[in-house]
Amino acid sequence: NGIVYMSAEDTLVVSSKYQSTAYAVHRSRKELLWAVGSHGTIPLKARNPAAEASLPLFNIHHFRPMGPRTFLTFHNNNNLTGPHESAAAAISVDLAAGEAYVEFVIHHPDHMKDRLSGGAVAIGPGGLVAAAFGVPPLQVVSVHTQPKA
């Protein structure tokens, strides 16, 4: 449900909510570089215990670059084993290690559980991250400083 072109790497990052996967494709070579999610080519792990509690991520979509190989994504945990939950997650891709990591997760606030719309927005290159939920209007509910690698 989203495509981002990263010109410095000549790479398209295509996210599919219903495949729950983000794909990085080198544009000129037409080569799949990596995929993260349900149909991923590299495993998605948690960087810390707080992120571990959010795995697995379901219906990941709207991958947006935050910095070198770090992305902000939105996900909906509406699987059969738990209640619906919306959250934004920061995911880093480590090609040398062949792994991707959930760095942190911003959860949907309890007072807005009845609203099923939301979004995730990166502010500035490698700077602040905001997650906004609800419609209309979107409410900024959390602002985080991007963790340093």
PyMOL CGO cylinders between C-alpha atoms (Angstrom):
from pymol import cmd
from pymol.cgo import CYLINDER

trace = [
    CYLINDER, 0.00, 0.00, 0.00, 2.99, 2.30, -0.25, 0.3, 1, 1, 1, 1, 1, 1,
    CYLINDER, 2.99, 2.30, -0.25, 6.09, 2.97, -2.32, 0.3, 1, 1, 1, 1, 1, 1,
    CYLINDER, 6.09, 2.97, -2.32, 9.10, 5.10, -1.38, 0.3, 1, 1, 1, 1, 1, 1,
    CYLINDER, 9.10, 5.10, -1.38, 11.98, 5.80, -3.76, 0.3, 1, 1, 1, 1, 1, 1,
    CYLINDER, 11.98, 5.80, -3.76, 15.38, 6.20, -2.07, 0.3, 1, 1, 1, 1, 1, 1,
    CYLINDER, 15.38, 6.20, -2.07, 17.41, 7.92, -4.80, 0.3, 1, 1, 1, 1, 1, 1,
    CYLINDER, 17.41, 7.92, -4.80, 20.81, 7.65, -3.08, 0.3, 1, 1, 1, 1, 1, 1,
    CYLINDER, 20.81, 7.65, -3.08, 20.52, 3.85, -3.19, 0.3, 1, 1, 1, 1, 1, 1,
    CYLINDER, 20.52, 3.85, -3.19, 18.38, 3.64, -6.35, 0.3, 1, 1, 1, 1, 1, 1,
    CYLINDER, 18.38, 3.64, -6.35, 16.00, 1.53, -4.28, 0.3, 1, 1, 1, 1, 1, 1,
    CYLINDER, 16.00, 1.53, -4.28, 12.24, 1.25, -4.10, 0.3, 1, 1, 1, 1, 1, 1,
    CYLINDER, 12.24, 1.25, -4.10, 10.74, 0.20, -0.77, 0.3, 1, 1, 1, 1, 1, 1,
    CYLINDER, 10.74, 0.20, -0.77, 7.30, -1.27, -1.40, 0.3, 1, 1, 1, 1, 1, 1,
    CYLINDER, 7.30, -1.27, -1.40, 5.04, -2.14, 1.51, 0.3, 1, 1, 1, 1, 1, 1,
    CYLINDER, 5.04, -2.14, 1.51, 2.02, -4.43, 1.32, 0.3, 1, 1, 1, 1, 1, 1,
    CYLINDER, 2.02, -4.43, 1.32, -0.37, -4.32, 4.27, 0.3, 1, 1, 1, 1, 1, 1,
    CYLINDER, -0.37, -4.32, 4.27, -2.14, -7.52, 3.23, 0.3, 1, 1, 1, 1, 1, 1,
    CYLINDER, -2.14, -7.52, 3.23, 1.12, -9.40, 2.71, 0.3, 1, 1, 1, 1, 1, 1,
    CYLINDER, 1.12, -9.40, 2.71, 2.40, -7.79, 5.95, 0.3, 1, 1, 1, 1, 1, 1,
    CYLINDER, 2.40, -7.79, 5.95, 5.75, -7.35, 4.23, 0.3, 1, 1, 1, 1, 1, 1,
    CYLINDER, 5.75, -7.35, 4.23, 8.02, -4.55, 3.03, 0.3, 1, 1, 1, 1, 1, 1,
    CYLINDER, 8.02, -4.55, 3.03, 10.22, -5.24, 0.01, 0.3, 1, 1, 1, 1, 1, 1,
    CYLINDER, 10.22, -5.24, 0.01, 13.37, -3.34, -1.02, 0.3, 1, 1, 1, 1, 1, 1,
    CYLINDER, 13.37, -3.34, -1.02, 14.02, -3.57, -4.77, 0.3, 1, 1, 1, 1, 1, 1,
    CYLINDER, 14.02, -3.57, -4.77, 17.03, -2.11, -6.57, 0.3, 1, 1, 1, 1, 1, 1,
    CYLINDER, 17.03, -2.11, -6.57, 15.32, -0.12, -9.30, 0.3, 1, 1, 1, 1, 1, 1,
    CYLINDER, 15.32, -0.12, -9.30, 17.80, -0.29, -12.18, 0.3, 1, 1, 1, 1, 1, 1,
    CYLINDER, 17.80, -0.29, -12.18, 18.89, -3.89, -11.55, 0.3, 1, 1, 1, 1, 1, 1,
    CYLINDER, 18.89, -3.89, -11.55, 15.30, -5.03, -10.84, 0.3, 1, 1, 1, 1, 1, 1,
    CYLINDER, 15.30, -5.03, -10.84, 16.69, -7.10, -7.95, 0.3, 1, 1, 1, 1, 1, 1,
    CYLINDER, 16.69, -7.10, -7.95, 15.04, -7.89, -4.61, 0.3, 1, 1, 1, 1, 1, 1,
    CYLINDER, 15.04, -7.89, -4.61, 17.52, -6.71, -1.95, 0.3, 1, 1, 1, 1, 1, 1,
    CYLINDER, 17.52, -6.71, -1.95, 15.55, -7.73, 1.14, 0.3, 1, 1, 1, 1, 1, 1,
    CYLINDER, 15.55, -7.73, 1.14, 12.07, -8.25, 2.48, 0.3, 1, 1, 1, 1, 1, 1,
    CYLINDER, 12.07, -8.25, 2.48, 10.90, -7.86, 6.09, 0.3, 1, 1, 1, 1, 1, 1,
    CYLINDER, 10.90, -7.86, 6.09, 7.67, -9.25, 7.51, 0.3, 1, 1, 1, 1, 1, 1,
    CYLINDER, 7.67, -9.25, 7.51, 5.51, -12.30, 6.97, 0.3, 1, 1, 1, 1, 1, 1,
    CYLINDER, 5.51, -12.30, 6.97, 7.13, -13.08, 3.61, 0.3, 1, 1, 1, 1, 1, 1,
    CYLINDER, 7.13, -13.08, 3.61, 10.55, -11.74, 4.57, 0.3, 1, 1, 1, 1, 1, 1,
    CYLINDER, 10.55, -11.74, 4.57, 13.91, -12.87, 3.28, 0.3, 1, 1, 1, 1, 1, 1,
    CYLINDER, 13.91, -12.87, 3.28, 15.57, -11.81, 6.55, 0.3, 1, 1, 1, 1, 1, 1,
    CYLINDER, 15.57, -11.81, 6.55, 14.28, -12.48, 10.07, 0.3, 1, 1, 1, 1, 1, 1,
    CYLINDER, 14.28, -12.48, 10.07, 12.70, -9.70, 12.13, 0.3, 1, 1, 1, 1, 1, 1,
    CYLINDER, 12.70, -9.70, 12.13, 13.86, -9.69, 15.75, 0.3, 1, 1, 1, 1, 1, 1,
    CYLINDER, 13.86, -9.69, 15.75, 13.42, -7.39, 18.74, 0.3, 1, 1, 1, 1, 1, 1,
    CYLINDER, 13.42, -7.39, 18.74, 16.29, -5.18, 19.86, 0.3, 1, 1, 1, 1, 1, 1,
    CYLINDER, 16.29, -5.18, 19.86, 15.05, -5.09, 23.48, 0.3, 1, 1, 1, 1, 1, 1,
    CYLINDER, 15.05, -5.09, 23.48, 12.43, -6.69, 25.80, 0.3, 1, 1, 1, 1, 1, 1,
    CYLINDER, 12.43, -6.69, 25.80, 9.91, -3.87, 25.27, 0.3, 1, 1, 1, 1, 1, 1,
    CYLINDER, 9.91, -3.87, 25.27, 10.01, -4.42, 21.51, 0.3, 1, 1, 1, 1, 1, 1,
    CYLINDER, 10.01, -4.42, 21.51, 9.90, -8.22, 22.01, 0.3, 1, 1, 1, 1, 1, 1,
    CYLINDER, 9.90, -8.22, 22.01, 6.43, -7.90, 23.56, 0.3, 1, 1, 1, 1, 1, 1,
    CYLINDER, 6.43, -7.90, 23.56, 5.14, -6.43, 20.28, 0.3, 1, 1, 1, 1, 1, 1,
    CYLINDER, 5.14, -6.43, 20.28, 6.25, -9.32, 18.06, 0.3, 1, 1, 1, 1, 1, 1,
    CYLINDER, 6.25, -9.32, 18.06, 5.07, -10.60, 15.74, 0.3, 1, 1, 1, 1, 1, 1,
    CYLINDER, 5.07, -10.60, 15.74, 3.99, -7.49, 13.84, 0.3, 1, 1, 1, 1, 1, 1,
    CYLINDER, 3.99, -7.49, 13.84, 0.84, -7.90, 11.73, 0.3, 1, 1, 1, 1, 1, 1,
    CYLINDER, 0.84, -7.90, 11.73, -0.31, -5.96, 8.68, 0.3, 1, 1, 1, 1, 1, 1,
    CYLINDER, -0.31, -5.96, 8.68, 2.87, -3.87, 8.55, 0.3, 1, 1, 1, 1, 1, 1,
    CYLINDER, 2.87, -3.87, 8.55, 2.56, -1.05, 6.06, 0.3, 1, 1, 1, 1, 1, 1,
    CYLINDER, 2.56, -1.05, 6.06, 3.55, 2.50, 5.23, 0.3, 1, 1, 1, 1, 1, 1,
    CYLINDER, 3.55, 2.50, 5.23, 7.34, 1.94, 5.50, 0.3, 1, 1, 1, 1, 1, 1,
    CYLINDER, 7.34, 1.94, 5.50, 9.02, 5.35, 5.58, 0.3, 1, 1, 1, 1, 1, 1,
    CYLINDER, 9.02, 5.35, 5.58, 12.78, 5.95, 5.83, 0.3, 1, 1, 1, 1, 1, 1,
    CYLINDER, 12.78, 5.95, 5.83, 14.08, 7.56, 9.03, 0.3, 1, 1, 1, 1, 1, 1,
    CYLINDER, 14.08, 7.56, 9.03, 17.78, 7.24, 8.29, 0.3, 1, 1, 1, 1, 1, 1,
    CYLINDER, 17.78, 7.24, 8.29, 20.22, 4.77, 6.75, 0.3, 1, 1, 1, 1, 1, 1,
    CYLINDER, 20.22, 4.77, 6.75, 18.38, 1.41, 6.64, 0.3, 1, 1, 1, 1, 1, 1,
    CYLINDER, 18.38, 1.41, 6.64, 16.00, 2.50, 9.41, 0.3, 1, 1, 1, 1, 1, 1,
    CYLINDER, 16.00, 2.50, 9.41, 12.28, 2.77, 8.77, 0.3, 1, 1, 1, 1, 1, 1,
    CYLINDER, 12.28, 2.77, 8.77, 9.11, 3.75, 10.55, 0.3, 1, 1, 1, 1, 1, 1,
    CYLINDER, 9.11, 3.75, 10.55, 6.15, 1.50, 9.88, 0.3, 1, 1, 1, 1, 1, 1,
    CYLINDER, 6.15, 1.50, 9.88, 2.57, 1.23, 11.02, 0.3, 1, 1, 1, 1, 1, 1,
    CYLINDER, 2.57, 1.23, 11.02, 1.08, -2.10, 12.03, 0.3, 1, 1, 1, 1, 1, 1,
    CYLINDER, 1.08, -2.10, 12.03, -2.28, -3.47, 13.11, 0.3, 1, 1, 1, 1, 1, 1,
    CYLINDER, -2.28, -3.47, 13.11, -2.22, -6.43, 15.46, 0.3, 1, 1, 1, 1, 1, 1,
    CYLINDER, -2.22, -6.43, 15.46, -5.65, -7.69, 14.51, 0.3, 1, 1, 1, 1, 1, 1,
    CYLINDER, -5.65, -7.69, 14.51, -4.74, -11.36, 14.48, 0.3, 1, 1, 1, 1, 1, 1,
    CYLINDER, -4.74, -11.36, 14.48, -6.98, -14.11, 15.83, 0.3, 1, 1, 1, 1, 1, 1,
    CYLINDER, -6.98, -14.11, 15.83, -5.05, -14.55, 19.08, 0.3, 1, 1, 1, 1, 1, 1,
    CYLINDER, -5.05, -14.55, 19.08, -5.39, -11.06, 20.51, 0.3, 1, 1, 1, 1, 1, 1,
    CYLINDER, -5.39, -11.06, 20.51, -7.34, -7.81, 20.44, 0.3, 1, 1, 1, 1, 1, 1,
    CYLINDER, -7.34, -7.81, 20.44, -6.97, -5.22, 17.74, 0.3, 1, 1, 1, 1, 1, 1,
    CYLINDER, -6.97, -5.22, 17.74, -4.07, -2.92, 18.42, 0.3, 1, 1, 1, 1, 1, 1,
    CYLINDER, -4.07, -2.92, 18.42, -2.48, -0.26, 16.26, 0.3, 1, 1, 1, 1, 1, 1,
    CYLINDER, -2.48, -0.26, 16.26, 1.13, 0.80, 16.73, 0.3, 1, 1, 1, 1, 1, 1,
    CYLINDER, 1.13, 0.80, 16.73, 4.05, 2.43, 14.98, 0.3, 1, 1, 1, 1, 1, 1,
    CYLINDER, 4.05, 2.43, 14.98, 7.39, 0.60, 15.00, 0.3, 1, 1, 1, 1, 1, 1,
    CYLINDER, 7.39, 0.60, 15.00, 10.92, 1.63, 14.12, 0.3, 1, 1, 1, 1, 1, 1,
    CYLINDER, 10.92, 1.63, 14.12, 12.68, -1.14, 12.17, 0.3, 1, 1, 1, 1, 1, 1,
    CYLINDER, 12.68, -1.14, 12.17, 16.37, -1.23, 11.26, 0.3, 1, 1, 1, 1, 1, 1,
    CYLINDER, 16.37, -1.23, 11.26, 17.75, -3.50, 8.54, 0.3, 1, 1, 1, 1, 1, 1,
    CYLINDER, 17.75, -3.50, 8.54, 21.25, -4.92, 9.04, 0.3, 1, 1, 1, 1, 1, 1,
    CYLINDER, 21.25, -4.92, 9.04, 22.27, -6.49, 5.73, 0.3, 1, 1, 1, 1, 1, 1,
    CYLINDER, 22.27, -6.49, 5.73, 25.69, -7.57, 7.05, 0.3, 1, 1, 1, 1, 1, 1,
    CYLINDER, 25.69, -7.57, 7.05, 24.04, -9.60, 9.82, 0.3, 1, 1, 1, 1, 1, 1,
    CYLINDER, 24.04, -9.60, 9.82, 21.17, -10.66, 7.57, 0.3, 1, 1, 1, 1, 1, 1,
    CYLINDER, 21.17, -10.66, 7.57, 18.62, -9.52, 10.16, 0.3, 1, 1, 1, 1, 1, 1,
    CYLINDER, 18.62, -9.52, 10.16, 16.13, -6.75, 10.85, 0.3, 1, 1, 1, 1, 1, 1,
    CYLINDER, 16.13, -6.75, 10.85, 15.34, -5.38, 14.30, 0.3, 1, 1, 1, 1, 1, 1,
    CYLINDER, 15.34, -5.38, 14.30, 12.36, -3.72, 15.91, 0.3, 1, 1, 1, 1, 1, 1,
    CYLINDER, 12.36, -3.72, 15.91, 14.02, -0.82, 17.74, 0.3, 1, 1, 1, 1, 1, 1,
    CYLINDER, 14.02, -0.82, 17.74, 10.98, 0.57, 19.55, 0.3, 1, 1, 1, 1, 1, 1,
    CYLINDER, 10.98, 0.57, 19.55, 7.18, 0.58, 19.31, 0.3, 1, 1, 1, 1, 1, 1,
    CYLINDER, 7.18, 0.58, 19.31, 4.71, 3.39, 19.96, 0.3, 1, 1, 1, 1, 1, 1,
    CYLINDER, 4.71, 3.39, 19.96, 1.35, 1.87, 20.95, 0.3, 1, 1, 1, 1, 1, 1,
    CYLINDER, 1.35, 1.87, 20.95, -2.12, 3.14, 20.22, 0.3, 1, 1, 1, 1, 1, 1,
    CYLINDER, -2.12, 3.14, 20.22, -3.47, 4.99, 23.31, 0.3, 1, 1, 1, 1, 1, 1,
    CYLINDER, -3.47, 4.99, 23.31, -6.23, 3.22, 25.25, 0.3, 1, 1, 1, 1, 1, 1,
    CYLINDER, -6.23, 3.22, 25.25, -8.65, 6.15, 25.02, 0.3, 1, 1, 1, 1, 1, 1,
    CYLINDER, -8.65, 6.15, 25.02, -8.66, 5.84, 21.21, 0.3, 1, 1, 1, 1, 1, 1,
    CYLINDER, -8.66, 5.84, 21.21, -9.14, 2.06, 20.85, 0.3, 1, 1, 1, 1, 1, 1,
    CYLINDER, -9.14, 2.06, 20.85, -12.50, 2.58, 19.13, 0.3, 1, 1, 1, 1, 1, 1,
    CYLINDER, -12.50, 2.58, 19.13, -10.89, 4.51, 16.27, 0.3, 1, 1, 1, 1, 1, 1,
    CYLINDER, -10.89, 4.51, 16.27, -9.40, 2.27, 13.62, 0.3, 1, 1, 1, 1, 1, 1,
    CYLINDER, -9.40, 2.27, 13.62, -7.46, 4.86, 11.67, 0.3, 1, 1, 1, 1, 1, 1,
    CYLINDER, -7.46, 4.86, 11.67, -3.97, 6.15, 12.32, 0.3, 1, 1, 1, 1, 1, 1,
    CYLINDER, -3.97, 6.15, 12.32, -0.56, 6.86, 10.91, 0.3, 1, 1, 1, 1, 1, 1,
    CYLINDER, -0.56, 6.86, 10.91, 3.14, 7.04, 11.58, 0.3, 1, 1, 1, 1, 1, 1,
    CYLINDER, 3.14, 7.04, 11.58, 5.27, 10.03, 10.63, 0.3, 1, 1, 1, 1, 1, 1,
    CYLINDER, 5.27, 10.03, 10.63, 9.04, 10.52, 10.68, 0.3, 1, 1, 1, 1, 1, 1,
    CYLINDER, 9.04, 10.52, 10.68, 10.09, 14.10, 11.41, 0.3, 1, 1, 1, 1, 1, 1,
    CYLINDER, 10.09, 14.10, 11.41, 13.48, 15.14, 10.09, 0.3, 1, 1, 1, 1, 1, 1,
    CYLINDER, 13.48, 15.14, 10.09, 16.35, 12.94, 8.88, 0.3, 1, 1, 1, 1, 1, 1,
    CYLINDER, 16.35, 12.94, 8.88, 17.27, 10.71, 11.82, 0.3, 1, 1, 1, 1, 1, 1,
    CYLINDER, 17.27, 10.71, 11.82, 15.66, 13.18, 14.22, 0.3, 1, 1, 1, 1, 1, 1,
    CYLINDER, 15.66, 13.18, 14.22, 12.34, 12.98, 15.99, 0.3, 1, 1, 1, 1, 1, 1,
    CYLINDER, 12.34, 12.98, 15.99, 9.61, 10.43, 15.43, 0.3, 1, 1, 1, 1, 1, 1,
    CYLINDER, 9.61, 10.43, 15.43, 5.92, 11.02, 16.04, 0.3, 1, 1, 1, 1, 1, 1,
    CYLINDER, 5.92, 11.02, 16.04, 3.07, 8.53, 15.92, 0.3, 1, 1, 1, 1, 1, 1,
    CYLINDER, 3.07, 8.53, 15.92, -0.43, 9.88, 15.36, 0.3, 1, 1, 1, 1, 1, 1,
    CYLINDER, -0.43, 9.88, 15.36, -3.69, 7.99, 15.75, 0.3, 1, 1, 1, 1, 1, 1,
    CYLINDER, -3.69, 7.99, 15.75, -7.36, 8.78, 15.24, 0.3, 1, 1, 1, 1, 1, 1,
    CYLINDER, -7.36, 8.78, 15.24, -9.46, 10.43, 12.56, 0.3, 1, 1, 1, 1, 1, 1,
    CYLINDER, -9.46, 10.43, 12.56, -10.37, 13.25, 12.30, 0.3, 1, 1, 1, 1, 1, 1,
    CYLINDER, -10.37, 13.25, 12.30, -8.22, 14.95, 13.35, 0.3, 1, 1, 1, 1, 1, 1,
    CYLINDER, -8.22, 14.95, 13.35, -5.06, 12.95, 13.85, 0.3, 1, 1, 1, 1, 1, 1,
    CYLINDER, -5.06, 12.95, 13.85, -3.69, 13.42, 17.34, 0.3, 1, 1, 1, 1, 1, 1,
    CYLINDER, -3.69, 13.42, 17.34, 0.04, 13.33, 18.02, 0.3, 1, 1, 1, 1, 1, 1,
    CYLINDER, 0.04, 13.33, 18.02, 0.27, 10.98, 20.99, 0.3, 1, 1, 1, 1, 1, 1,
    CYLINDER, 0.27, 10.98, 20.99, 3.96, 10.27, 21.28, 0.3, 1, 1, 1, 1, 1, 1,
    CYLINDER, 3.96, 10.27, 21.28, 7.24, 11.81, 20.20, 0.3, 1, 1, 1, 1, 1, 1,
    CYLINDER, 7.24, 11.81, 20.20, 10.50, 9.88, 20.48, 0.3, 1, 1, 1, 1, 1, 1,
    CYLINDER, 10.50, 9.88, 20.48, 14.10, 10.60, 19.69, 0.3, 1, 1, 1, 1, 1, 1,
    CYLINDER, 14.10, 10.60, 19.69, 15.44, 8.03, 17.27, 0.3, 1, 1, 1, 1, 1, 1,
    CYLINDER, 15.44, 8.03, 17.27, 17.80, 5.63, 19.07, 0.3, 1, 1, 1, 1, 1, 1,
    CYLINDER, 17.80, 5.63, 19.07, 21.43, 5.80, 17.97, 0.3, 1, 1, 1, 1, 1, 1,
    CYLINDER, 21.43, 5.80, 17.97, 22.75, 2.64, 16.33, 0.3, 1, 1, 1, 1, 1, 1,
]
cmd.load_cgo(trace, "trace")
